[in-house]
């Protein structure tokens, strides 16, 4: 809860959630979420909330004194520990398709240098993981590039691009990708996901009508449905994609990619644990020299 206590002090000093968020590099909603978690943890409300400001109530003033003492103690502990030994915890959110290859390589390199740091992997879809970074619930996230501009408090670092292809059962007679999409049952990459939006936009842009059979988000599961002859699909050609039983049709002049990258808070220390993990991810993806 150390992050929430620091946010509490910032709100108490500024008097507004918005102003505290600007100091911390967080959105107003992220600050509100952290204060709610702290109030739930302590069991009392800390502020009298107005339309434009937030003033400490009696309980909040008492907690503030203890909090400043606590943060001072933590600061002294950090200074005394020095830089010779690195420990702590790191929360990394990641979509499923990077957990089997890119994340494994990155974690291996990170753990070699920082064996005493515990790492928690948080799974989820890109939209949910983006919200968790914004709310300060995770330190960084590896996800599909959002189809909209990120809030100014967050940064994007590209890792890799994955070509989108049409996957058909290996036993399906040879045919162009357009014919495969038009004539076969379509297994759709879930439209609510960032990757699914790419597919949906492509189909709309090219005015392609498909015969929808199944819709889901998991890439390996989509590939398995195609492998078992339930239809065809548009999916990213990921590093770990099992192509047995499949034939992948290139889109030719209509080709487009899915971009994978790192989202983190702009105020994150580049020399902190999240920054070091980002470096390991960039090296594993080939986006930075080893």
C-alpha positions in Angstrom: 0.0 0.0 0.0 3.0 2.3 0.0 2.0 3.8 -3.4 -1.5 4.6 -2.0 0.0 6.3 1.1 2.1 8.5 -1.1 -0.9 9.5 -3.1 -2.8 10.2 0.0 -0.1 12.6 1.2 -0.1 14.3 -2.2 -3.9 14.8 -2.1 -3.8 16.1 1.4 -1.2 18.7 0.5 -2.7 19.8 -2.7 -6.3 19.7 -1.7 -7.5 18.3 -5.0 -7.4 14.9 -6.7 -6.6 16.5 -10.0 -3.7 18.6 -8.7 -2.2 15.6 -6.9 -2.5 13.5 -10.1 -0.6 16.1 -12.0 2.2 15.9 -9.5 2.3 12.1 -9.5 1.8 11.6 -13.3 -1.6 10.0 -12.7 -5.1 10.7 -14.0 -7.8 12.0 -11.6 -9.6 8.6 -11.8 -6.4 6.8 -10.9 -5.9 9.0 -7.9 -9.5 8.4 -6.8 -9.0 4.6 -7.2 -5.9 4.6 -5.0 -7.6 6.7 -2.3 -10.6 4.4 -2.3 -8.3 1.4 -1.9 -6.5 3.1 1.0 -9.8 4.0 2.7 -11.0 0.4 2.3 -7.7 -0.8 3.8 -7.8 1.5 6.8 -11.6 1.2 7.2 -12.5 4.9 7.4 -13.0 7.8 4.9 -10.2 10.3 5.0 -11.6 13.3 3.1 -14.6 15.4 3.0 -15.1 15.5 -0.8 -16.4 18.7 -2.4 -17.2 19.6 -6.0 -13.7 21.1 -6.5 -11.6 20.0 -3.6 -10.9 17.3 -1.0 -10.3 18.4 2.6 -9.0 16.1 5.3 -11.6 15.1 7.9 -10.6 14.3 11.5 -9.7 10.7 10.7 -7.7 11.9 7.7 -5.7 14.3 9.8 -4.8 11.6 12.3 -3.8 9.2 9.5 -1.7 11.9 7.7 0.5 12.3 10.7 1.2 8.5 10.9 1.6 8.3 7.2 4.3 11.0 7.0 6.1 9.2 9.9 5.8 5.9 8.0 7.1 7.3 4.7 10.0 9.0 6.5 10.9 5.6 8.0 10.8 3.9 4.6 12.9 6.6 3.1 15.6 6.2 5.8 15.5 2.4 5.3 16.1 2.9 1.5 19.0 5.3 2.1 20.6 2.9 4.6 20.3 -0.1 2.4 22.3 1.6 -0.3 22.5 0.3 -3.9 24.5 -2.9 -3.4 21.5 -5.2 -3.0 18.3 -5.0 -5.0 15.1 -6.6 -3.7 11.4 -5.8 -3.9 8.4 -6.7 -6.0 7.5 -6.0 -9.6 4.0 -6.3 -11.2 4.0 -7.0 -14.9 0.8 -7.2 -16.9 0.9 -9.1 -20.2 -1.5 -10.4 -22.8 -1.5 -14.2 -23.2 0.3 -14.3 -26.6 3.5 -12.9 -25.2 3.6 -15.0 -22.0 5.0 -18.1 -23.7 8.0 -16.7 -25.4 8.9 -13.0 -25.1 8.0 -12.8 -21.4 9.9 -16.0 -20.6 13.1 -14.7 -22.3 12.8 -11.3 -20.6 12.2 -12.8 -17.1 15.1 -15.1 -17.5 17.4 -12.2 -18.2 15.8 -10.1 -15.4 16.0 -12.8 -12.8 19.7 -13.4 -13.6 20.5 -9.8 -12.6 17.9 -9.4 -9.8 17.3 -12.9 -8.2 15.8 -11.3 -5.0 13.1 -9.4 -6.8 9.7 -11.2 -6.8 7.8 -10.7 -10.1 4.0 -11.1 -10.3 2.6 -11.7 -13.8 -0.9 -10.3 -14.3 -2.8 -11.7 -17.3 -5.6 -10.0 -19.2 -6.8 -8.4 -22.4 -5.1 -5.2 -23.6 -7.9 -2.8 -22.6 -8.1 -4.1 -19.0 -4.3 -4.1 -18.6 -4.1 -0.5 -19.9 -6.5 0.5 -17.1 -4.4 -1.2 -14.5 -1.3 0.7 -15.5 -3.3 3.9 -15.4 -4.6 3.1 -11.9 -1.2 2.2 -10.6 -2.2 -1.4 -10.0 0.7 -2.8 -12.1 4.1 -1.3 -12.9 4.1 -1.9 -16.6 2.1 -3.8 -19.2 2.9 -5.6 -22.5 -0.1 -5.3 -24.8 -1.4 -4.5 -28.2 -1.1 -0.9 -29.3 -4.3 0.9 -28.4 -6.4 2.3 -31.3 -6.5 5.7 -29.6 -4.2 8.2 -28.1 -2.8 7.3 -24.7 -3.4 9.7 -21.7 -0.4 12.1 -21.3 0.5 10.3 -18.1 1.4 7.1 -19.9 4.1 6.2 -22.4 4.3 3.7 -25.2 7.5 1.8 -26.3 7.2 -0.5 -29.3 8.6 -4.0 -29.0 7.6 -5.9 -32.1 5.1 -6.2 -35.0 3.3 -9.4 -35.9 1.8 -9.8 -39.5 -1.9 -10.6 -39.6 -2.6 -13.6 -41.8 -5.6 -15.8 -42.8 -5.3 -19.2 -41.2 -7.1 -22.1 -42.9 -7.1 -25.8 -42.2 -4.1 -27.6 -43.9 -6.5 -29.8 -45.8 -8.6 -27.0 -47.3 -8.1 -26.8 -51.1 -5.9 -24.0 -52.3 -7.7 -20.7 -52.8 -7.0 -17.0 -52.5 -7.4 -15.5 -49.0 -10.4 -13.5 -50.1 -12.2 -16.6 -51.3 -11.4 -18.4 -48.1 -12.9 -15.6 -46.0 -16.0 -15.4 -48.2 -16.7 -19.1 -48.5 -15.7 -20.7 -45.2 -17.2 -20.3 -41.6 -15.3 -17.4 -39.9 -13.7 -17.7 -36.5 -13.6 -14.1 -35.3 -10.9 -12.6 -33.2 -13.0 -10.9 -30.5 -14.1 -7.4 -31.5 -13.9 -6.1 -28.0 -10.1 -6.7 -28.0 -7.6 -4.3 -29.6 -6.5 -7.1 -32.0 -10.1 -7.9 -32.9 -10.7 -4.3 -33.7 -7.9 -4.4 -36.2 -9.5 -7.4 -37.9 -13.0 -5.8 -37.8 -11.6 -2.6 -39.4 -9.9 -4.6 -42.1 -13.0 -6.4 -43.0 -15.0 -3.2 -43.1 -12.4 -1.4 -45.1 -12.3 -4.1 -47.8 -16.1 -4.7 -47.6 -15.6 -8.3 -46.9 -18.7 -10.2 -45.7 -18.0 -13.3 -43.6 -20.1 -16.1 -42.2 -19.4 -15.9 -38.5 -19.3 -19.2 -36.6 -17.3 -18.5 -33.3 -15.9 -15.4 -31.6 -13.1 -15.5 -29.0 -10.0 -13.7 -27.9 -7.3 -16.4 -27.3 -5.0 -16.8 -30.3 -4.0 -20.4 -29.6 -7.6 -21.4 -29.2 -8.6 -19.7 -32.5 -5.8 -21.6 -34.2 -6.9 -24.8 -32.7 -10.5 -24.3 -34.0 -9.1 -23.7 -37.5 -6.9 -26.8 -37.1 -9.9 -28.9 -36.4 -11.7 -27.7 -39.5 -14.3 -25.4 -37.8 -13.5 -22.5 -40.1 -10.9 -19.9 -41.1 -9.6 -17.0 -39.2 -7.6 -13.8 -39.3 -4.9 -13.9 -36.6 -1.4 -12.5 -35.8 1.5 -14.8 -36.7 3.0 -14.7 -33.3 6.4 -16.2 -32.4 5.0 -19.2 -30.6 2.0 -19.9 -32.9 1.8 -23.6 -33.6 1.3 -23.9 -37.4 0.8 -27.7 -37.5 -2.4 -28.5 -39.3 -2.7 -24.9 -40.6 -1.9 -23.1 -43.8 -1.2 -19.4 -43.4 -2.3 -17.2 -46.3 -0.4 -13.9 -46.8 -2.5 -10.8 -47.4 -0.2 -9.5 -50.1 -0.8 -5.8 -50.9 -3.5 -5.7 -48.2 -1.1 -6.8 -45.4 -1.2 -5.1 -42.0 0.4 -5.8 -38.6 -0.5 -6.0 -34.9 2.0 -4.0 -32.8 3.0 -5.1 -29.4 4.6 -2.7 -26.9 5.1 -1.6 -23.3 2.9 0.9 -21.5 4.2 2.5 -18.4 3.7 5.6 -16.4 5.7 8.6 -17.6 7.0 9.3 -14.1 8.4 5.8 -13.7 12.1 5.8 -12.8 14.0 4.5 -15.8 16.6 3.0 -13.5 13.9 1.4 -11.3 12.7 -2.2 -11.5 10.1 -1.4 -14.1 12.7 0.4 -16.2 15.1 -2.6 -16.0 12.3 -5.0 -16.9 11.4 -2.8 -19.9 15.1 -3.0 -21.0 15.0 -6.9 -20.8 11.8 -6.9 -22.9 13.3 -4.6 -25.5 16.4 -6.8 -25.8 14.3 -10.0 -26.0 12.2 -8.5 -28.7 15.2 -7.4 -30.7 14.2 -3.7 -30.3 17.4 -2.9 -28.4 21.0 -4.2 -28.5 21.8 -6.9 -25.9 
